[in-house]
Amino acid sequence: MARTHPPVMGHDLPGPRLTRAGWGLLALWVGAPALALIVVSDLLGWVVAQALFDVCFGLVCYL
């Protein structure tokens, strides 16, 4: 349920919203760890595929 704010000097103010800086920080705090997790899992998959099946698998093969 959204909080309602009392009018300020007779004007209804808009509710809180996420600004451009807020979206940027959200991308850093959520996106960067998610990207790191994807890279680590890809490298782990490559190591397992190389060790068990002797095949090239993942982003490492494209580099």
Phi, psi and omega per residue, in radians:
M1 nan 2.276 -3.098
A2 -1.333 2.503 3.069
R3 -1.357 2.438 3.066
T4 -1.787 2.400 -3.140
H5 -1.786 2.481 3.077
P6 -1.213 2.663 3.105
P7 -1.051 2.513 3.100
V8 -1.868 2.007 -3.110
M9 0.873 0.696 3.067
G10 1.486 -0.011 -3.116
H11 -1.897 2.385 3.047
D12 -1.477 2.091 -3.136
L13 -1.557 2.568 3.097
P14 -1.194 2.745 3.122
G15 -1.252 2.993 3.120
P16 -1.095 2.543 3.131
R17 -2.526 2.813 -3.140
L18 -1.472 2.165 -3.119
T19 -1.507 3.112 3.119
R20 -1.089 -0.707 3.097
A21 -1.147 -0.660 3.097
G22 -1.111 -0.735 3.084
W23 -1.115 -0.665 3.112
G24 -1.125 -0.764 3.097
L25 -1.160 -0.658 3.082
L26 -1.089 -0.699 3.095
A27 -1.116 -0.674 3.115
L28 -1.213 -0.777 -3.055
W29 -1.323 -0.465 -3.142
V30 -1.837 -0.780 -3.058
G31 -1.223 -0.734 -3.111
A32 -1.136 -0.815 3.074
P33 -1.123 -0.620 3.109
A34 -1.139 -0.726 3.109
L35 -1.129 -0.709 3.100
A36 -1.106 -0.708 3.109
L37 -1.117 -0.681 3.111
I38 -1.140 -0.759 -3.138
V39 -1.132 -0.764 3.136
V40 -1.125 -0.737 3.133
S41 -1.169 -0.603 3.096
D42 -1.162 -0.756 3.106
L43 -1.136 -0.680 3.095
L44 -1.125 -0.723 3.084
G45 -1.103 -0.660 3.111
W46 -1.144 -0.754 3.138
V47 -1.093 -0.752 3.135
V48 -1.152 -0.758 3.136
A49 -1.128 -0.692 3.107
Q50 -1.155 -0.752 -3.067
A51 -1.259 -0.734 -3.030
L52 -1.565 -0.721 -2.988
F53 -2.010 -0.120 -3.127
D54 0.955 0.779 3.077
V55 -2.191 2.686 3.089
C56 -1.553 2.266 -3.013
F57 -2.544 2.338 3.021
G58 1.792 -2.965 -3.094
L59 -1.186 -0.439 -3.107
V60 -1.069 -0.584 -3.115
C61 -1.188 -0.456 -3.106
Y62 -1.504 -0.209 -3.100
L63 -1.508 nan nan
